[in-house]
């Protein structure tokens, strides 16, 4: 991604985090980035292209702070906890990412054009978590009775819900992480959940 395009997307994320998707105006992004509206239209065609590109941008940015450590000796349970808990950090970019995700998810309720990108990126996240759970089953640390796909849906949904409360100041970072840890232990216990 070009540096200019990345800077435009960073500005878009800041505006979305401050005003929401519904309050996003191309003029505001241009002012935030210190460029003309024409440049934004050149890179993103229209407002919808700008919003979907911003969602893809925050998804890529999140992979940087939740990505694998590269250490194969980390137990899968610990890796899963680290990945899910990394969504809650006292870091401006992490908070901004969470706000953009929440805003786009909410806007997709009314804007069908946002749904394909949102669905694709959400599916990628679900598959990643489900595959890790399956890896834990292969290594024997997670019971075979755990439905990896269903557990991934519940865990990622929990993270999304906690995120809204965390961003609103209703939960601290430590509280959000503690809820993730408790839910992960319940999900991976291997009971008769379905």
Secondary structure as UniProt FT lines:
FT   HELIX           3..19
FT   TURN            20..23
FT   HELIX           26..33
FT   HELIX           37..44
FT   HELIX           47..66
FT   TURN            72..73
FT   HELIX           76..85
FT   TURN            86..87
FT   HELIX           92..107
FT   TURN            108..110
FT   HELIX           112..114
FT   HELIX           115..139
FT   TURN            144..145
FT   HELIX           148..167
FT   TURN            168..169
FT   HELIX           173..187
FT   TURN            188..189
//
